[in-house]
Every structure is written in C-alpha cells, then in structure tokens.
Amino acid sequence: MAHIIIQHRVADFDTWRPVYEADQPGRKEAGVTDIAILRDADDPNSVWIVHDGDPALVGPMMSDPERAAKMQEAGVTS
C-alpha cells in the first residue's frame, strides 16, 4: 500500500465534490481508500486528493474512459 496524491484544478469545487463523492464505489472497487481532500489556500479550485492504494491499479482506474467522462462532467480542467 502506498499514499497516492493526485492534484486537479477544477472549474468549481462545489460542482466537483458531489461527482467525486458519487464515485466512491468505483474507487473502492479499485482498492483505493480515501484519506483526505485538500484545497490550496490561495486557489480553492486547486484540489489535492490523498488515497491509499496500489499505484499499479490507479493508472488503469484513472485511464478508464468512463472516469474521464465523469471528471469532465465534474469540471476537472487539469
């Protein structure tokens, strides 16, 4: 198990957060455990997500076309 840190810029945190939360079953299925969601103090739409999981499983999870569509729906811009 390793800490996995992902940084995203989102168009609007309040739009992004519910979409992220709704995907919790998908993260659990991939063996990813949520630890923390952090926001940059100077830019509240810069989000840092900390998970525990197997880095080898995160790549395939993140490259899933359905996940990419959900991220776009949520307003992830980077």
N, C-alpha and C positions, 0 to 999 in steps of 0.2 A: 504494500500500500504506500502511496505517496501523496503529498499535497499537490494538487493541480490548481494553478492560478490562471484564470482567464480574464483578460481585460477587453471590455467592449465600450464603445461610445454609442450611446443610444440617443434617438431624437428627443424622447421624453421618458424619464424614469417611471412616472406614474402610468404610462401606457405599457412600458416594457415589463414591469414587475408582475402583473397578473398573468401574462403569457408565459413568463419564466416559471411561475409557481404552478401553472397548469401542466407543465412538462415534467413535474417531479416523478411520475410513474416511469417515464422514459429514462430518466437519469438512474433511477433505482434499478431498472431492468439491465442497464449497462454497468451496474456495480459501482455507481458513483454516489457518494454520500455528500450532501450539502453541509458545509461548515459555516460559511459567512458570505454575506453580500456587503461590499463596502463601496462607498461613493467618495469621489475626490472632493475635498472641502472647497476647492476653487472652481470645480466644474461638476455639479451634481448629476450630469448626464454621462460622466465617465464612471463606469461601473467595474469593480473588481470582484470576481467570484472565486471563492476558495472551496475546493472539493477535496475529498479523499477518494482515491480510486487507483485503478491500474492504468498508467499512462498509455499502455498499448491498446486499451479498449476505448479510450477517449477519442483518439484520432478517427476511428470508424464512426463513432457516435456523432462527432462534430461534422463529418463529411456526408452524413445522411441527407439526401435531398429534401425529405420532409422537415427535418430540423432546420435546414437552410431557409425553407419557406416560412416556418414559424418565427425564425429570427428576423426575417424581413418584415413579417406582419407585426412583430413587436417593436420595430423601429431601430434595430441594430444597424449602425451606419459604418462600423469598422470591425 
